[in-house]
Amino acid sequence: MDADTDENVLDTPVVIDGGQLEGGGQVVRVAMAISSVTRRTCTINNIRAGRPRPGLAAQHMAGVELVAVLCHGALKGTGGNKRGRDDESSGKVGKGSVEFTHEISRLDEIRDNGACAHTPLVAPLQHCTKRTHWEVDVGTAGAIPLVLQAAMPWLSQKATQLLGMRPDGRWDVPRVGCVGLRHDDHEGKPWTGTLALRGGTDVPFAPTIDYLRYVLWPVISESWVRHSTSCEVDMKFEVLKRGFYPKGGGKVRVSTSHLQEPEYKKRISLTRATDNKPEDWRITVHVTSTEHEVLHLNKICLNAFLHASDKATSMKDSSEFKHGEVDTAEECRKAGEKGASVTMSATHLWNESPVHFGVSRVVDVKKGEKLEDAATSAAEELAALIDSGATVDDHMLDQLVVYMALGAGGEVLARAPLSMHAKTAMAVCEQMMPWVKFKTTEKGNGGKLVMVTCDVGSKPYDRTS
């Protein structure tokens, strides 16, 4: 990026085509996440143009609102109607276009009440009296994990970004009302905050909440990765109630706390041997079902491990099996709701750089699918990942590239071909942050692997990088 232009790039609004590549919610989630951290104004047009029902669905709307509230951003649609979802004739936000800015308004209200800097698009997003607690109700079985994916990059950034400090030492947003700070807090004190979300925890076409907390977050929060992504936050995910499709109603509480750690940056480098020699792995299986008792679920977990061990030629017989969470979803069962899911993860035990990835499957009970079938499918997918030589699973890649771009960059090994979601995430990162460049290189194993490299130049919002 030209040195003469990098100073002003964040002051230049960017327009993102919501119909590019994957053409779905991935564009919106990545653009909003990056805008919240860099504070660069963005307009997203043609939202979900590649979907049968274009525009923001409930889960996308909830994610957009949550990010805006957390970082005190301002939202508006193409015609100024801030409640576009309630007005079918308005042609506003719900119809496919949203602008996300970071101009401060309603300062007195923020100082007095800790309110957000914009009027929420819809009523379900509410604030408690404490400034460290937020509640989001998707209103449908919309996936809570996808809502969180839009907010987690902002939540995981270092304290100066969380508090809105500019490189020149000035504050972009009032310190009162920011995440984790109460009006009587003092500079330097650790902060904590909680998000309470209601919606779907285990729904089709989305990762399960168990994938988010047991597969994705452990990688982001791993000590050696944490520094490369400027992640100084710990998150605890609690499932208070499962929410299955189509009813939803799941409840998740996310507790965040600031970690006091030395600040330094190191590129992510996820590599491992790809000669398919037998290796030691730890396989963990998490299951939830409204139609099985604990003993039967434990048996399903063990059978999934045995099936993965049988299929994966790169696993030693000494590889470990670990029981994950077994949830009978009693509250859903008593309400007559049906649902089930399985999430499996694999952890390389002796690699120089930790390798941890996984897969999740949601049972389609309407089609008569059985949990045993979903577990078998997940086991075969996990075995294929282990044998591939990859260091990330397909879904993790499209999330991890965002943290790489916001952090110090790096390289990871992924399976070929890359998913459209991953390609979309990389494209939006480059469009939002011109100082970030991705490149892909075919690697060994018959061209079945791709090295994804992220190079990060000087960041206009972080002069120390």
Sequence and secondary structure as in RCSB ss.txt:
>XXXX:A:sequence
MDADTDENVLDTPVVIDGGQLEGGGQVVRVAMAISSVTRRTCTINNIRAGRPRPGLAAQHMAGVELVAVLCHGAL
KGTGGNKRGRDDESSGKVGKGSVEFTHEISRLDEIRDNGACAHTPLVAPLQHCTKRTHWEVDVGTAGAIPLVLQA
AMPWLSQKATQLLGMRPDGRWDVPRVGCVGLRHDDHEGKPWTGTLALRGGTDVPFAPTIDYLRYVLWPVISESWV
RHSTSCEVDMKFEVLKRGFYPKGGGKVRVSTSHLQEPEYKKRISLTRATDNKPEDWRITVHVTSTEHEVLHLNKI
CLNAFLHASDKATSMKDSSEFKHGEVDTAEECRKAGEKGASVTMSATHLWNESPVHFGVSRVVDVKKGEKLEDAA
TSAAEELAALIDSGATVDDHMLDQLVVYMALGAGGEVLARAPLSMHAKTAMAVCEQMMPWVKFKTTEKGNGGKLV
MVTCDVGSKPYDRTS
>XXXX:A:secstr
  HHHHTTGGGS EEEETTSTT SHHHHHHHHHHHHHH   EEEESTTTTSSS S  HHHHHHHHHHHHHTT EE
E TTS TTGGG TTS SGGGT EEEE     HHHHHHH   SS  SSTT EE SSTTEEEEE SSS BHHHHHHH
HHHHHTS HHHHTTB TTS BSS STTSTT  TT  TT   EEEEEEEEBSB TTS  HHHIIIIIHHHHHSHHH
HHHTT  EEEEEEEEE  BTTTB EEEEEEEEE         EEE    S   B EEEEEEEEESS  HHHHHHH
HHHHHHHHHHH TTB TT EEEEEEEE  HHHHHTT   EEEEEEEEESS SS  EEEEEEE  GGGT  HHHHH
HHHHHHHHHHHHHT SS HHHHHHHHHHHHHTT EEEEEESS  HHHHHHHHHHHHH TTEEEEEEE HHHHTEE
EEEEEE  BTTBTT 
